[in-house]
């Protein structure tokens, strides 16, 4: 039983560490090109929908999608993760 409790605690700790790293990295995304950081924060941290981001940033849907695509590329590079 202790093994499972300790394992679960380790998994939860690792998830919290990854979440903290993600928050820090998203917040440190470059401001230029414009709106990459803002779109990423709204999508990944504030968990807004694409429609809500479009309304908040007053940008076309295609532009928001492109900004999120660019942000994902930067995040993949930062975390050394290959794209699918």
C-alpha angles and dihedrals in degrees: 000000000000089000092059094044092050092045092051090048090051091050092049091048091050091049091051091049091050091047091051090049091050093050092049093047095047090049090051096052112124120270089220129097083049122260098010094114094039093051092046093049092048093047104037103028105025091034095221120166121247089254092053091048091050089053095044096047094035091228133133116265092246091055092051090049090050092049091051090048089053091047091051090052091053091046092049089051092048093049093037093237122153118231119246 
